[in-house]
Amino acid sequence: MELNFQNTNIELVKWLTTLDDKSLIQKILDLRKPETKDWWNEISDLEKESIEKGLSDADNGKLNPHSEARQTYEKWL
């Protein structure tokens, strides 16, 4: 298994050295960049508002105990 992996790496390096397409090279380089997307930027405005309302409610002590929530939503759990 390790030998096959090493052969694949060697073949990939050989292929990379023959590339002359700058856009393809850039795409390959971009793969090396870490994923830096912030989930907050990926959710809808309605979801953001809901989260902000929940945080505000929590800050103002408007919380329900877990047991009450469990009782309310028991049929779906």
C-alpha positions, 0 to 999 in steps of 0.5 A: 500500500505504501509503495503504491502511495509513493508511486502516486506521489511521484507520478503527481510530481512528474505531472505538476512539472509539466503544467503550463496552465497558470489558472490550473496551477493557481487552483492547485495552490489554492487547495493548499490554503486552509479553509477559512470560511466563517459559518456566520457569513454562510447562514441566512439573515433570518438565522442570524436574527434568531441567534441574536435574539436567543443571545439577547434573551439569555443575557436578559435571563429569559431562559427556560429550564431544560426539563421544561423544553424537554416536556414541550418537545418530548413528542419529537425527541 
